[in-house]
Amino acid sequence: MAEQEISSRRWPMVVVANTLPVRRTKEKGRSIWEVSPGGLVSALQPIIQRAQGAWVGWTGTAGRAPDPFMHGDIANIPVPIGAAELRGFYQGVCNRTLWPLYHDAIRQPEYHRHWWVHYRAVNERFANAAAKTVAPGGLVWVHDYHLHLVPGILRKLRGDVRIGFFLHIPFPPEELFTRLPWRRQILEGTLGADVVGFQTKAGAHNFTRLAQRYAAARGRGSRLQFAGRSVHVAAYPISIDFEKYESVARHPAVLNHAEELRKNLGSGRKIILGVDRLDYTKGIDVRVKAFGELLSRELQTIDDTVFVQVAVPSRERIEEYQELRSSVEELVGQINGRFGEVGVAPVHYLRRNLPFEELIAMYRAADVMLVTPYCDGMNLVAKEYVATRFDNTGVLILSEFAGAAPELHNAQLVNPHDVDSLAEAMHHGLTLAPKDAKKNMRAMRRVVKRHTVHDWANSFMKSLKGKG
């Protein structure tokens, strides 16, 4: 389909997200588009393809956007973001205002008016692109904190369409959100949607109370009245592609690789694993300290156990992330220097992305999985680990502040700020009776298998169509 035809066509369903579902890569010396990894893209792809829909998003590169193009039966509508806008919109409001504020203000949020100007301008550009793309009476699904204003702007441009908004990260309580200078604009922009979804009931409750207080919304429970319309507000906890993770985990090559990992890390040693983006919300630093405490108190020895932390690079140009990286690497060095022996390292630290099959092999090799964020919208790593444990082995230690905690209550729930209790939880997980571990894992696997990422997407779409 030619670019002009894509631009002039109107699509019955449009997804609007910060980035497109594809990314540029090199193949045999030429630049091509390939599908981006991640659960959101895999969940939404079949829905958009069935609806013959389009995806509005950014390419990830500052400057002029390429022309609209087709990829995998999905029309990709690129939105340009300039270099100055990138600093104000993405690096500013998104990463240094909303991200820390929404994660319990773990880092002090920054509020700058010139950043807000760029945030508003980019949201208007996304909304205009969606308005020109969606067919009369069509559906638009807007995603995440980057685009809070899009539903409200789009509502004024296209009152004929149904609009959904889903927030993938936590939505903060009243005492935190009220600090935001643009609290009313964020709330009113989000209320432009017909359906507003959150990861947890707490997030939906926080939004409802704030909308009533600062945006003149009325109503109770999951129904709000705003600007003469009804807005449905509810929790839609996201999940994973259970069958995909389980099937790869059962593959002989992956199982062999898992055994090789166990041998390389030391036969007889139990493996504790952490897999996270290198982000200050994930609690990696306290987790490493707790493992050092485990060894210091002689609850375990380096002959008994080894800790593997995979830290995926994230936002490396931002100062706070550079400081976190230095802090974590220093802690790892201190523990290895104090407790390690020649040929035996207590902590193995990998700062890089892992290929999918290698990640699954890591999950299979791990006896204990540590998922201990200070605050998280959901945290899919916990569900991914559970999906790979087809033999019901393994122990999940999970932060009580992760969005997954209410669903996975058979995990060992911990306070990620408490070094002592985290060390004790590691010891308990390493020494838990196999029958008890299997009972807990079996229960968690039932939960994750029963509610997959496809169920999540279908549930939201049902509500957006007015059938839920």
JOCOR-V933795 format. One record per pair of residues at least 12 apart in sequence whose C-alpha atoms are under 6 Angstrom apart, sorted by the first residue. I is the first residue (numbers start at 1). J is the second residue. Records with the same first field share a line. If there is no record, write none. Layout:
I->J / J
//
This chain:
3->68
10->133 / 134 / 135
11->53 / 134 / 135
12->53 / 134 / 135 / 138
13->53 / 138 / 139 / 140
14->53 / 54 / 55 / 140
15->55 / 140 / 141
16->55 / 56 / 142
17->57 / 143
18->57 / 58
19->57 / 58 / 59
20->57 / 58 / 59
21->35 / 36 / 41
22->34 / 35 / 36
23->36
43->453 / 454
49->73
54->74 / 75 / 76
55->76 / 77
56->77
57->78 / 79
58->78 / 79
62->81 / 82 / 83
63->81 / 82
64->80
65->78 / 79 / 80
85->118
88->115 / 118
89->115 / 118 / 119
92->115
93->115
94->146
96->109 / 110
97->109 / 110
102->170 / 171 / 172
103->375
123->147 / 149 / 150
127->150 / 154
137->160 / 161
138->161
139->161 / 162
140->163
141->163 / 164 / 165
142->164 / 165
143->165 / 166
144->166 / 167 / 168
148->186 / 189 / 190
149->189
151->189 / 190 / 192 / 193
152->189 / 192
155->192
163->193 / 194
164->193 / 194 / 195
165->196
166->196 / 197
167->198
169->377
170->377
171->203
173->206
184->214 / 215
188->215
194->231
195->231 / 232
196->233
197->233 / 234 / 235 / 236
198->235 / 236
199->235 / 236 / 237 / 377
200->235
201->235
204->234
222->234
238->453 / 456
239->452 / 453
240->452 / 453
241->452 / 453
242->387 / 449
245->387 / 388
246->387 / 388
249->360 / 388
254->361
258->361 / 364 / 365
269->304 / 305
270->305
271->305 / 306 / 307 / 366 / 367
272->307 / 366 / 368 / 369
273->307 / 308 / 309 / 366 / 369 / 370
274->309 / 370
275->310
276->311
277->311 / 312
278->311 / 312 / 313 / 314
281->373 / 374
282->373 / 374
283->372 / 373 / 374
285->328
290->419 / 422 / 423
294->423
302->346
306->346
307->347
308->347 / 348 / 349
309->349
310->350 / 351
311->351
312->351 / 352 / 353
363->385
367->394
368->394 / 395 / 396
369->396
370->397
371->398
372->398 / 399 / 416
373->399
374->416
375->401 / 402
376->402 / 403
377->403
378->402 / 403 / 404
386->445
392->438 / 441 / 442
393->438
395->429
396->411
397->411 / 412
398->412 / 413
399->413 / 414 / 415 / 416
400->413 / 414
408->444
410->440
//
